[in-house]
């Protein structure tokens, strides 16, 4: 049986795909900009027949219908990073917050971990000619969760970019496939104020040529990037990056040529930005996405010479 036949055998609608989830299950929901929205909505529709389903996730850039008050008997969110969509539920004790270092999250799901998973709902790119799908914009915690889960239920989104690195899963590992075609959530890019640019100017002066950067998302990191245009051979090793990195690559400022760890590569765990960013990373060999127990491992961070963190 070839890969296309295997794929077609697993394709079904979203309601059928989540039918295997039962009361008392612990389910991981893909996070960041890689939330499998169609699957999350389908699972929420099963609320009348489910009780005490725990939904584990990091920050999610999507609505969280499972965290609504009228579904609290059916679902309980366990946020490993609190976002606006579940903050009210956590404050009202209808959801939980588990504080944990980002690099430690994958170990929660693996053998003898504290959060073994019955199922993982994930969003993937279409399979390549060898039957491998990419986790796209969110590899960091979603790939380890999927690998540890008993059941993997996947949305295959035609608009999910195919990112490279330790970012793939073979379709033979998938229990069910739901084909979708909708845009990846985009970040609203705010401009940098004069004050932000002044702060960015002072920080940029402390960054040496050839440095490897960890960048957060926000006005200050963006302003720093805008003040690095005269630097040379910068690199990136960061849990995430956004649009500012794209422009610096195109300007020739970020080359990663002097990196001591993964030279020539931008290394990250996940992405969040505009459509321009998602098109840039699609099948781009300079980009490598890895699980966060690799990217955020203090030992691996220390393998980068001239490491500079900007948040």
C-alpha positions in Angstrom: 0.0 0.0 0.0 1.5 3.4 -1.0 1.4 6.6 1.0 -1.5 8.1 -0.8 -3.6 5.0 -0.1 -2.7 5.1 3.6 -3.5 8.8 3.6 -6.9 8.3 2.0 -7.9 5.5 4.4 -7.4 7.9 7.3 -9.3 10.9 6.0 -12.6 11.7 7.7 -14.7 14.6 8.9 -13.9 16.3 12.2 -16.8 14.9 14.1 -15.8 11.4 13.3 -12.1 12.1 14.0 -12.8 13.1 17.6 -15.3 10.4 18.3 -12.6 8.2 19.9 -12.1 10.7 22.7 -13.9 9.5 25.8 -14.8 10.9 29.2 -11.8 11.2 31.6 -9.3 11.6 28.7 -6.3 13.9 28.8 -5.9 15.6 25.4 -3.1 17.8 24.1 -4.2 20.7 21.9 -1.6 22.1 19.5 -0.7 25.6 20.5 0.6 28.9 19.3 -0.5 29.7 15.7 -0.8 25.9 15.1 -4.1 25.4 16.9 -6.2 22.8 15.1 -9.3 25.0 15.2 -11.7 22.6 13.3 -10.8 19.7 15.7 -11.1 21.9 18.8 -14.6 23.0 17.7 -15.6 19.4 16.9 -14.5 18.3 20.3 -16.4 21.1 22.0 -19.6 20.1 20.2 -19.3 16.7 22.0 -19.7 18.4 25.4 -23.2 16.9 26.1 -21.8 13.4 26.0 -18.4 14.0 27.7 -17.3 14.6 31.2 -14.0 15.5 32.8 -11.9 15.8 29.7 -8.6 17.6 30.4 -7.3 19.8 27.6 -3.6 20.6 28.0 -2.0 23.4 25.9 0.4 26.2 25.9 -0.4 29.7 24.7 -3.0 29.4 21.9 -3.8 32.0 19.3 -7.4 31.0 18.8 -10.8 31.0 20.6 -11.2 28.5 23.4 -14.8 27.2 23.3 -13.9 24.4 25.7 -13.2 27.0 28.4 -16.6 28.5 28.4 -18.6 28.3 31.7 -21.4 26.2 30.3 -18.9 23.5 29.3 -17.1 23.3 32.6 -18.6 19.9 33.5 -17.3 18.5 30.2 -13.9 20.1 29.8 -11.2 21.5 32.0 -8.3 23.4 30.4 -4.8 22.9 31.9 -2.7 25.9 30.6 1.0 25.6 30.6 1.1 29.2 29.5 -1.9 31.5 30.2 -3.3 33.5 27.3 -6.2 35.9 27.2 -8.6 33.1 25.9 -8.3 31.1 29.2 -7.3 33.7 31.8 -10.9 34.3 32.9 -11.5 30.5 33.3 -8.3 30.2 35.4 -9.2 33.2 37.6 -12.6 31.6 38.2 -11.1 28.2 39.0 -12.7 26.6 36.0 -9.3 25.9 34.5 -5.8 25.2 35.8 -2.4 26.7 35.3 0.7 24.5 35.5 3.8 26.7 35.8 6.7 25.0 34.0 9.9 25.9 32.1 9.4 25.7 28.4 12.3 23.2 28.0 10.7 20.9 30.6 7.3 20.6 28.9 8.1 17.7 26.6 9.1 15.6 29.6 5.7 16.0 31.1 4.2 13.8 28.4 6.8 11.1 27.9 7.1 7.8 29.7 6.8 8.3 33.5 5.9 11.9 32.9 3.2 13.6 35.1 0.8 14.3 32.2 0.5 11.1 30.0 -1.7 11.9 27.0 -4.6 9.8 25.6 -4.8 11.9 22.5 -3.1 14.9 20.7 -5.0 17.2 18.4 -2.5 18.8 16.0 -2.2 20.8 12.8 0.1 19.7 10.0 1.3 20.5 6.5 0.3 18.2 3.7 2.5 15.2 3.4 5.5 15.2 1.0 6.3 12.5 -1.5 7.7 10.3 1.3 4.6 10.6 3.5 6.0 13.0 6.0 4.0 16.0 7.3 5.6 19.0 9.0 4.3 20.5 12.2 4.7 23.8 10.5 4.7 26.9 12.7 4.5 25.1 16.1 7.0 22.3 16.6 8.2 23.2 20.1 5.8 21.4 22.4 3.3 19.9 19.9 5.7 17.4 18.3 6.8 15.9 21.6 3.2 15.8 22.8 2.1 14.0 19.6 4.9 11.5 19.8 3.9 10.6 23.3 0.1 10.5 22.8 -1.7 7.2 22.4 -3.8 8.7 19.6 -2.8 11.4 17.1 -5.7 13.2 15.4 -4.5 15.7 12.7 -5.8 18.5 10.7 -3.9 18.6 7.4 -4.0 22.3 6.4 -3.1 23.2 2.9 -2.0 26.7 4.2 0.4 25.3 6.8 4.0 26.0 5.8 6.4 23.1 5.6 9.1 24.0 8.1 12.3 22.0 8.2 14.4 20.6 11.1 13.2 18.1 13.7 9.7 18.9 12.6 8.2 15.9 10.8 5.9 13.0 11.5 5.0 10.2 9.2 1.3 9.9 8.2 1.4 6.2 9.3 1.6 7.5 12.9 -1.7 9.4 12.5 -4.9 7.8 13.7 -7.2 10.2 11.8 -6.8 13.0 9.3 -9.2 15.9 8.7 -8.4 18.0 5.6 -8.8 21.8 6.1 -7.9 24.9 4.2 -7.8 28.1 6.3 -5.2 30.8 7.0 -2.8 30.5 9.8 -3.4 33.1 12.5 -1.4 36.3 12.0 0.1 38.7 14.6 -1.0 42.3 14.5 2.2 44.2 14.1 2.3 47.4 16.1 4.7 50.2 15.2 7.6 51.1 17.5 7.3 54.5 19.2 10.2 57.0 19.5 10.8 55.8 23.0 11.0 52.2 21.9 13.4 53.1 19.2 15.6 55.0 21.7 15.7 52.0 24.0 16.4 49.8 21.0 19.3 52.0 19.9 21.0 51.7 23.3 20.5 47.9 23.4 21.7 47.4 19.8 25.0 49.2 20.8 25.7 46.4 23.2 25.3 43.6 20.6 28.6 42.6 18.9 28.9 41.5 15.3 28.6 37.7 15.0 26.3 37.5 18.1 23.6 34.9 18.3 20.2 36.4 19.4 17.3 35.1 21.4 14.4 37.5 20.7 11.0 37.8 22.3 8.0 39.2 20.6 7.0 42.8 21.4 7.8 46.5 20.9 11.3 46.4 22.5 12.7 43.4 20.6 11.3 44.8 17.4 12.9 48.1 18.0 16.2 46.4 18.7 16.1 44.6 15.4 15.4 47.8 13.6 18.5 49.3 15.2 20.8 46.3 14.1 20.8 47.1 10.4 24.5 48.0 10.4 25.6 44.8 12.2 27.2 41.8 10.5 26.7 38.1 10.6 24.1 37.8 13.4 22.5 34.5 14.2 19.2 33.4 15.8 18.7 30.7 18.4 15.3 31.4 20.0 12.2 29.7 21.2 10.3 31.8 18.7 10.8 34.6 16.1 8.6 36.8 14.0 8.6 39.1 11.0 11.5 41.3 12.1 13.9 38.4 11.5 12.8 38.1 7.9 13.8 41.6 7.0 17.2 41.2 8.7 17.8 38.1 6.7 16.9 39.9 3.4 19.2 42.8 4.3 22.1 40.3 4.9 22.4 41.2 8.6 21.3 37.8 9.8 23.5 35.2 8.1 24.1 32.7 11.0 27.6 32.2 9.4 29.4 32.8 12.7 27.2 30.6 14.9 29.1 28.0 16.8 26.0 25.8 17.2 24.0 25.0 14.0 26.1 27.3 11.9 24.1 28.7 8.9 20.8 27.9 10.5 18.1 29.9 12.3 17.0 27.7 15.1 13.6 28.1 16.9 10.7 26.1 18.4 7.8 28.0 16.9 6.7 31.0 14.9 4.1 33.7 15.0 3.8 36.6 12.6 2.3 37.7 9.3 1.7 35.8 6.1 5.0 37.1 4.9 6.7 35.2 7.7 4.8 32.0 6.9 5.7 32.2 3.2 9.4 32.9 4.1 9.8 29.8 6.3 8.0 27.4 3.9 10.5 24.8 2.8 13.4 27.3 3.6 16.6 25.4 4.3 18.0 28.2 6.5 15.2 27.6 9.0 15.2 24.7 11.5 12.4 24.2 14.1 13.0 21.8 17.0 11.2 20.7 20.1 11.7 23.1 23.1 13.6 20.5 25.2 16.3 21.0 22.5 16.1 24.7 21.7 15.6 25.9 25.3 17.9 23.4 26.9 20.4 25.6 28.9 23.3 23.3 27.7 22.4 23.9 24.1 21.9 27.6 24.6 25.4 27.7 26.1 26.9 26.1 23.0 26.3 29.4 21.2 29.2 31.8 21.4 28.3 35.5 21.9 24.8 34.6 23.0 22.6 37.7 23.6 19.0 37.5 24.9 16.6 40.4 24.2 13.1 40.5 25.7 
